[in-house]
């Protein structure tokens, strides 16, 4: 896989999301986790649409 690819994984700190994040990272994909759990790249309640937009807005240029 290309290192230039990035995936945003919601719920990436546990369960299915954590598994997906690990698999993508193993395939060479840069992974950004969004979760309310400690350790996420971005602490975001993904049920709050405004919070998701606010989290992504200042980072779009770097993704």
N, C-alpha and C positions, 0 to 999 in steps of 0.2 A: 504494500500500500504506500501511497505517497505521503511524505511527511508534511506536505502542504495542505492536507485536509484537516478540518476541524469539526468536531461533533459537540453539540451541547446536549447533555444528558440530564433530564429532570429526574429527581429522585435518585441521583447517582451515588448516594452514600449507603444504600441498603437494597436488599432484594434484587429484583430484576434489573433495576437501574444500575446497581453496582456491578452486576454481571456484565451488562452491556458496556459499561465504561471500561471495565478491565479487558474485555475482548477487543474493543476498538483500540485501546492503547497498545495491546499486544500486537495488533496489526499495523502499528505505526501511525495511528491517527492521533492528533492532539485532541484531548478530551477536556471539556470544561463542564464541571458538575454544578447543577443548581439544586439546592436542597435546603430544608430548614434544619437539617441535622448538622452537628458540629463536624468540621473537616471539609465541607463542601468548598469548592472554589468561590462560589458566590452564594451567600445565605439569602435565599429568596423563597417566599411562599408562592409557589406556582399557581395556587388557586386565586391569587390576587393579580388580575391582569395589569393593573397600574404598576405594581411592584416588578413584574417581569419586564415591562417596557422601560422602567427606570433603571433596572439593572443592566439592560442591554444597550441603552442609548449611548453612554459615554465610552463604551468598549467597541463599538462597531468598527471603528477605523483600524483597530489592531487585530480584528479577527480575520 
